[in-house]
Amino acid sequence: MHHMRPKITAIIFVLMGLVATLALLAQGTVGPASIVHKEVAERVGNSAARINAVVVAKSEVLPRSIELPWRREAKITIKQIYWWLTVGYGIPEYGEEYILRNERNVEDVRCLVRVFGDHVVGITIVRNLSDTAFSNSLMAALLKEFPGYIFLEKQHA
């Protein structure tokens, strides 16, 4: 039975190394992480008001339906694995969709916000191709309310 002990010790060291590596990779924030979840609705509303638009609807969407740059997505996955291994549960994620309409009441732009833990990690704007002036002014207003964030853009006809 003594010949099994070195193998078990080696396995324990490898596992400790993996957890230590995950711990290092899981350190720090994901993205700018300067804006917390409870501020999102107000900031989106402020952005709309800046350009004489209104938020006409808000709903929950699947967080993973909101794309992030691959490095940010990888960091979230690493943090989730680390939390599951060390605490036994994952960090909550949310996805929210805000539909903003311009003052002429004809064009909608969708603003998708992804939250990891308590912090905003990504924002996607789904622009309408027929009204680029509205979506451009909305983008500028959102950049003022969400400084430091990179906005991914999608377009729909």
Stockholm file with secondary structure:
# STOCKHOLM 1.0

chainA/1-157         MHHMRPKITAIIFVLMGLVATLALLAQGTVGPASIVHKEVAERVGNSAARINAVVVAKSEVLPRSIELPWRREAKITIKQIYWWLTVGYGIPEYGEEYILRNERNVEDVRCLVRVFGDHVVGITIVRNLSDTAFSNSLMAALLKEFPGYIFLEKQHA
#=GR chainA/1-157 SS CGGGHHHHHHHHHHHHHHHHHHHHHTCSCSSSCCSBGGGHHHHHHHHHHHTTCEEEEEEEECGGGSCCCHHHHHHHHHHHHHHHHHTSSCCCEEEEEEEEECTTSCCEEEEEEEEETTEEEEEEEEEETTCHHHHHHHHHHHHHHSTTCCEEEEEEC
#=GC SS_cons         CGGGHHHHHHHHHHHHHHHHHHHHHTCSCSSSCCSBGGGHHHHHHHHHHHTTCEEEEEEEECGGGSCCCHHHHHHHHHHHHHHHHHTSSCCCEEEEEEEEECTTSCCEEEEEEEEETTEEEEEEEEEETTCHHHHHHHHHHHHHHSTTCCEEEEEEC
//
